[in-house]
Amino acid sequence: MNKNSQHIDKYTFINRLLIVVVSVGGVLLMGMTVLRYNKKAPSDHLGKSKTIKLDKKLTEISGLSFSDAQGLLAINDEKGKIYSLDSSNGNILDEFSFSDPNDFEGIAAVGKHIYVVDSSGDLHRYNTESGKTKKIKTDLKHKNDIEGLCYNSSDSTLLIAAKGQSLPDKNKKSFSSIFKYDIKKGKLDKEVFLKIKMEEVEKALGKKIKDGFGTSGITIHNGQFIIVSHHSKAMLVYDQNMVLKSAYNLSSKIYNQPEGITFINDVLVISNEKGSAKKSTLVYHKNFSL
């Protein structure tokens, strides 16, 4: 074989190699493009989810509640309004004022009444029949930084979740507290009803958490207590004996700022405040089960 033939063969080989590389690269690029535009919605550790954007009036949706009588209710931080939402799509069906503006953090429907709690631990009981609101003082203070509220039908009490300083322990880093308010007696039990112990929670979640768990919402379903945290990006499940049954890390891709939590029948629903996102949302977990 002469030198010219060798040069031709080398160039032919290189050209063919380049064609193969470009072809393979093109196929890979097309594949990545297809995956990009056909990928499913992200799932978190609670399973597949459906996210619905909410009206701009609910940019700071801080609490959720659902009951057969009242339907899906929401509270918007800093505004003294209760919002009735369509449970299937989150649209606002009705809204009504119950108080002057305040730092409202949780909501619970109890018969004809709707209870709303502010960050100082005061309860605001709205009568849906008369349209009047009664403010109820508890022994909780602003330093307790109340963030969640739900109704426990088993003993006619309200569970109030504290994010800040706990009673009687002043060290919020060791545990977070859930308190119980007896509706019939009109009295708060100063003894902590449920302790969210940080060492136990960190072990269950597999991560370190600074400055306490930071509860932002609480609900009850099938006799179990479910607690969500914006600060820790996590959800905890406690059984009837207040034993931590399971713990879930929440995906930051889905949960910008989880604040409210409830169940619509057997569907887990968690609300997100707008925060740094474009809109606040409701996230539905149809397949989640306790």
ABEGO torsion letter per residue (X at the ends): XBAAAAAAAAAAAAAAAAAAAAAAAAAAAAAAAAAAAABBBBBBAAEBBBBBBBBAAAABBABBBBBAAAEBBBBBBGBBBBBBBBAAAGBBABBBBABBBBBBABBBBBEABBBBBBAAGBBBBBBAAAGBBBBBBBABBAAAGBABBBBBAAAGBBBBBBABBBOABABAAABBBBBBBBAAAGBBBABBABBBBAAAAAAAAGBBBBGEAGBABBBBBGGBBBBBBAAAGBBBBBBAAGBBABBBBBBAAABABBABBBBBEABBBBBBBAEABABBBBBBBAABBX
